[in-house]
Amino acid sequence: MKGASDSHDEPLPDALRRDLEAAVGVAFVKHSALDRVLAGRDASTIHGQGACVVLPKSTAEVQAVVRACRRHGRAFAPRGSGTGLSAGAVPCGLPVVISTTRMTAIRLVDVVQRTAWVEPGVLNLDLSNFVAAQGFRFAPDPSSQQSCSIGGNVANNSGGPHCLSEGVTQSHVLAIEVVMADGEVVMLGGLDPEPVGLDLRGGFIGSEGTCGIATAIAVRLVPLAPAVSTMLVVFDALRAGAECVSAIIAAGLVPGALEMMDHNTVVAVEPFAHAGLPLDCAAVLLVELEGLRHQVAFDTTRVSDIALAHGAREVRLSSSDDERARWWKARKSAFGAIARMAPDYYLHDTVVPRAALVGVLEEVVAIANRYGLQVLNVFHAGDGNLHPLLVYDGRVEGELDRVHQAGAEIVRASVAAGGMLSGEHGIGLEKRDFMPLVFSAHDLAAQGWLRNAFDPDGAANPDKVLPTPHSCGDVVHLTRVPDGAWV
Amino acid sequence: VERTFAQPLLDFRDEVGATDRVCAVGGRTQWDIGRAAGAAADDDQAQDVREVRPPVGIVSIDPAEMLTRVRAGTSIVELNDALAAVGQFVALPLPTRPFAEPDSSAAATVGGALAIGYSSSLRLGHGPIRDTVLEATWVTGHGELVVAGGPVVKNVTGYDLCRVLVGSRGRLGLMSEVVLRTRPRPLARQWFSSHWTPTRLATTLWRPTAIWWDAVLCWVCLEGHHDDIAEQAALASLSACDEPPVVPGAYRWSLAAHQVEAWCGALEPGSFIAEMGVGIVHSSTNRADHPNASMMALSEPVRRVHDSLLRAFDPGGRMNPLVGW
């Protein structure tokens, strides 16, 4: 099997094309220059090249495509909606890109046992909307949930604002049907709670397409809460806001969501969202409590007391569904609004102990200042999951280089504070070479054993996650984020 | 990164070594699970397996991070007692099996529970045991200390080996230290009994912590604010009871939750407890026509992945060699 840095004489030899067309039909093997460029991107600034993009409709078609790739010595790269931010779906080494966008069936919903079987191309929000009338939702809710796929969520072990109390994708997937790199179809995990043997389901989730392609996924459904209380807490000092986050958790409260937006973010989003955010604040916390009504009321009072004791200037309780929706629109649309400030942004994703939030946030600002960049912080504070967002103009010579340098310092500062490289975006290509910052050679070897057990030839999404001795020569950094990137 | 390990972990690594066959000993409360029939201590096969004891002790408890760092040999009871002092707990189970001594559940260790991988009988509300591990340090068959995950509550940095380790029965190596996710203790907890069907209870109550069923009665555990518990209890006409029934420990099956009621039809009513909505059945009698799944139930490609992992982490097959699935 050719690896990512190996060269192929031509992107798509006729014999490979014919086999792929036999697998999925001529109409679903896309190999024009435009198709290849589009499939070479995700929402990061990194761009690669695929041989072509194929769009299977079924597990059998995915299997036929993978087998064709193997016969022709070609790697393959799974692709969901392309909303990833770490270049996990960016093809390395001219692989066949296998897009799951036609696999969109919700096969089964069992509201009594609170499970659903879905195909990987089902969009995250579509599933939640589908089961909402029956009083359920799919808990992971990335900000890209309107467009990201559940297969992509599995690949990245995705999170979202409401994963603070519910956990990320790993906690919501029971079983996965997978086409492995050798073309075998297997079931990992199961609807029974303690399947025999090692938890290969758990190993597959978050493997970023390097262990095969999920073709059907059994997910847990979470009942909608009877009572919801949403609070906007306003601070005159960023430090006070961050300390309040730790105090809320230390008090034994686990809100459904606990999000922070700093001053720069509030100023950027308020003219866009009209959410009534105070433009003169240093930071706001968006706190959402969910559950039964007495617990929610009790916890609302406790959060309010803790916030005021930690210097909150104001604690607003949402008075209507409309107001709550506008606050959430401000949070989830922050990245669209930032286009008003500069043409481009680069979003980082690190996670630190909550107690380190204050120090790391201050360091992030200092780093940005040192590089002459403006930084915005809008993030999952309750999890310690930082999203420093560096805004820039990619047309200015050298500006993206400074963004990358500042970003590397932010990553190092997070790690120095006891944090990890990624809370929810994954490693992909973007952070692959930072992995030795947090793992020893022994640790990385152990991770490699897991990957090799699934795919000893490195045929599935090569060169991702783990550092390799060679570089992926056909990957380039764009000067700007593709339009429509989400966080 | 060059890791530095605390001395007890280095000592454990050295004790495990890199050559001979070893098994980890915790509280021996689940000693026979996965152990091949006849592999008793006096068997020839078992005689050259050296017993080692993982390090013991709570390294830190950090309520504001909702996590604790603990050595694998630590008693679960001791850990939860310490966590109770800060209003938290870990969702690790005490063994439901019959104990040699009435109070031997106190001997159950963190590492033992994680190696076996059985979740608590309150899994419906507290989640599976595999979701508790944030970071794991263990000694592989190569005799090296390896770390997976990280000491933060949300983390997708690299492959999720922590999930694979939980329930691996020591076959990928011997657990030394873990960072566990803690949870706040609820304001109140109350057990109830009910003559309603499990399905009616499941569709009436909002996120109960447990629904147990024995084909005669249901028992329901509710946690949270006492006024919510009272309202939920009234909604489902629940009758408060002091204690739930003792879970039979002799046999344990894992079934898809929707199959449980029909499957339990072959068991004597009252002789079992089924965790409804989860799919675990505990029984005092065997159902001989339905043996627990073995490795043979796995497809050949899955077994290949399995075997490859075991070979990579433990090429000599020397870690807990008498234990399997």
Interface residues (C-beta under 8 A of the other chain):
Chain A: D110 V111 V112 Q113 R114 T115 N156 N157 G159 C163 G167 V168 Q170 S171 M180 D182 E184 V186 M187 L188 G190 L191 D192 P193 E194 P195 V196 G197 L198 D199 L200 R201 G202 G203 I205 G206 S207 P223 A225 P226 S246 A247 I249 A250 G252 L253 V254 G291 L292 R293 H294 Q295 F298 V351 V352 P353 R354 A355 H380 D383 G384 N385 G418 G419 M420 L421 S422 G423 E424 H425 G426 I427 K431 M435 P436 L437 V438 F439 S440 H442 D443 L444 A445 A446 Q447 W449 L450 R451 N452 A453 F454 P456 V465 L466
Chain B: V1 E2 R3 D62 P63 A64 E65 M66 G87 Q88 G117 Y118 S119 R123 G127 P128 R130 D131 T140 E144 L145 V146 V147 A148 G150 P151 V152 V153 K154 N155 V156 T157 G158 Y159 D160 L161 C162 R163 V164 V166 G167 S168 R171 L172 R183 P184 R185 L187 T199 A202 T203 W206 R207 G224 H225 H226 D227 D228 E231 Q232 S254 L255 A256 A257 H258 G277 V278 G279 I280 N292 A293 S294 M295 A297 L298 S299 P301 V302 V305 H306 S308 L309 A312 F313 W325
